[in-house]
């Protein structure tokens, strides 16, 4: 019950408004006491206290046996509060004083007493005047207070005020009713919008969200919900496409693994049969078996390195190596491969040598995959150029260019996906489809990147760059 009440926007609005009202009341009370109060020995009192004290002081004054006396409690109050007292007779002459300042006269006229009753703070005192009768005589007395007290009299039309008082009360009541109605309406309005937001979040989770118009006070919230839905739909689509490509890739890999196993098994059965084939036939069958075993091993190695790169457990041992020399050795190894011995491969560099910190084995694997990819998926007459360039400051660039068939824009967007196999697989259908993804991951492991530019019928260029660290 408590959680539901806390989740109710109207309840929260009521709490906020109540807190604000209490805070406003506290501020008003504080301002009132700051303006209309004075500090006195017993604490904070209203500024009207001196006048009440003066009016009540007459109870401690009495005239008896021709002598004016002040009760002891009155004297104690004067001393306690730091006040002074002066009593005058009916003619304005002083008959008694206590703690009276030296600047005060010994007598007053009626007009002076009248003036003192309205005068403000002066000479360190505010003077209040009153009178009393005792023993058949009238006396006046003055009490001086060491407080700066303002005294102002306001005159107004009493009948008009009496007529306006009901109107004023009705206005306050109407205002309070209007405020209450506004709070209720505003609460329902907030609840309605919060309901829309809550429903939108629920619809997003069930993938049944309908875009909300981005307008009004909550337009930013609605815009955020719309963006969230768009991103989730994009993520769902990407996940579906990735899962579909993964399933297709697994099916292709399964087929590719079975393909070399069939001749291995077949020729192994022939070799183990009777009669035993002659030496030349055994050598031929063994070559076929070895070729397919090597291909199977390559598939397994590709799967292993893909897993290691994806999970971040790839052994990585960078050290200073000569890139130009390393690339020359790589090109020589590719040219000496019987599968590419007749292909047109050219190497060039604008520098003699460049010492770069990298893992030589992984580096050879990445560049080798790119070169072999260019040779494998292009016609035999295609020329492949490998060129090293250090023109860009702080980077070493390796370009692999070919003048082959090129890559379409759709294929370029999927080129680095682990679960994507290109459509141009006629030249070498047994490829694993992992070569480019592995190359990309290796280059990024070194802090670099691969950029591809290609047009159908004009060829392809891969630019591989690595940071050069001193």
Secondary structure as the mmCIF struct_conf table of DSSP 4:
data_model
#
loop_
_struct_conf.conf_type_id
_struct_conf.id
_struct_conf.beg_label_comp_id
_struct_conf.beg_label_asym_id
_struct_conf.beg_label_seq_id
_struct_conf.end_label_comp_id
_struct_conf.end_label_asym_id
_struct_conf.end_label_seq_id
HELX_RH_AL_P HELX_RH_AL_P1 UNK A 2 UNK A 7
HELX_RH_AL_P HELX_RH_AL_P2 UNK A 9 UNK A 36
STRN STRN1 UNK A 37 UNK A 40
TURN_TY1_P TURN_TY1_P1 UNK A 41 UNK A 42
STRN STRN2 UNK A 43 UNK A 46
TURN_TY1_P TURN_TY1_P2 UNK A 47 UNK A 48
HELX_RH_AL_P HELX_RH_AL_P3 UNK A 49 UNK A 56
HELX_RH_3T_P HELX_RH_3T_P1 UNK A 57 UNK A 60
STRN STRN3 UNK A 61 UNK A 64
TURN_TY1_P TURN_TY1_P3 UNK A 65 UNK A 66
STRN STRN4 UNK A 67 UNK A 70
HELX_RH_AL_P HELX_RH_AL_P4 UNK A 72 UNK A 81
TURN_TY1_P TURN_TY1_P4 UNK A 82 UNK A 82
STRN STRN5 UNK A 84 UNK A 88
TURN_TY1_P TURN_TY1_P5 UNK A 90 UNK A 91
BEND BEND1 UNK A 92 UNK A 92
STRN STRN6 UNK A 93 UNK A 93
STRN STRN7 UNK A 94 UNK A 98
BEND BEND2 UNK A 99 UNK A 99
TURN_TY1_P TURN_TY1_P6 UNK A 102 UNK A 103
BEND BEND3 UNK A 104 UNK A 104
BEND BEND4 UNK A 106 UNK A 106
STRN STRN8 UNK A 107 UNK A 107
HELX_RH_AL_P HELX_RH_AL_P5 UNK A 110 UNK A 116
TURN_TY1_P TURN_TY1_P7 UNK A 117 UNK A 118
BEND BEND5 UNK A 121 UNK A 121
STRN STRN9 UNK A 122 UNK A 122
TURN_TY1_P TURN_TY1_P8 UNK A 123 UNK A 124
STRN STRN10 UNK A 125 UNK A 125
STRN STRN11 UNK A 126 UNK A 134
TURN_TY1_P TURN_TY1_P9 UNK A 135 UNK A 136
STRN STRN12 UNK A 137 UNK A 145
BEND BEND6 UNK A 146 UNK A 147
HELX_RH_AL_P HELX_RH_AL_P6 UNK A 158 UNK A 205
TURN_TY1_P TURN_TY1_P10 UNK A 206 UNK A 207
HELX_LH_PP_P HELX_LH_PP_P1 UNK A 211 UNK A 213
BEND BEND7 UNK A 216 UNK A 216
TURN_TY1_P TURN_TY1_P11 UNK A 217 UNK A 218
HELX_RH_AL_P HELX_RH_AL_P7 UNK A 219 UNK A 271
TURN_TY1_P TURN_TY1_P12 UNK A 272 UNK A 272
BEND BEND8 UNK A 273 UNK A 275
HELX_LH_PP_P HELX_LH_PP_P2 UNK A 276 UNK A 278
HELX_RH_AL_P HELX_RH_AL_P8 UNK A 279 UNK A 311
TURN_TY1_P TURN_TY1_P13 UNK A 312 UNK A 312
STRN STRN13 UNK A 319 UNK A 322
HELX_RH_AL_P HELX_RH_AL_P9 UNK A 323 UNK A 336
BEND BEND9 UNK A 337 UNK A 337
HELX_RH_3T_P HELX_RH_3T_P2 UNK A 338 UNK A 340
TURN_TY1_P TURN_TY1_P14 UNK A 341 UNK A 342
BEND BEND10 UNK A 343 UNK A 343
STRN STRN14 UNK A 344 UNK A 349
BEND BEND11 UNK A 350 UNK A 352
STRN STRN15 UNK A 355 UNK A 358
HELX_RH_AL_P HELX_RH_AL_P10 UNK A 360 UNK A 376
TURN_TY1_P TURN_TY1_P15 UNK A 377 UNK A 377
BEND BEND12 UNK A 378 UNK A 378
TURN_TY1_P TURN_TY1_P16 UNK A 380 UNK A 381
STRN STRN16 UNK A 383 UNK A 389
BEND BEND13 UNK A 392 UNK A 392
TURN_TY1_P TURN_TY1_P17 UNK A 393 UNK A 394
STRN STRN17 UNK A 395 UNK A 402
BEND BEND14 UNK A 404 UNK A 405
HELX_RH_AL_P HELX_RH_AL_P11 UNK A 409 UNK A 413
TURN_TY1_P TURN_TY1_P18 UNK A 414 UNK A 416
TURN_TY1_P TURN_TY1_P19 UNK A 418 UNK A 419
BEND BEND15 UNK A 423 UNK A 423
BEND BEND16 UNK A 426 UNK A 427
TURN_TY1_P TURN_TY1_P20 UNK A 429 UNK A 430
BEND BEND17 UNK A 433 UNK A 433
HELX_RH_AL_P HELX_RH_AL_P12 UNK A 435 UNK A 445
TURN_TY1_P TURN_TY1_P21 UNK A 446 UNK A 447
STRN STRN18 UNK A 449 UNK A 455
TURN_TY1_P TURN_TY1_P22 UNK A 456 UNK A 458
STRN STRN19 UNK A 459 UNK A 467
#
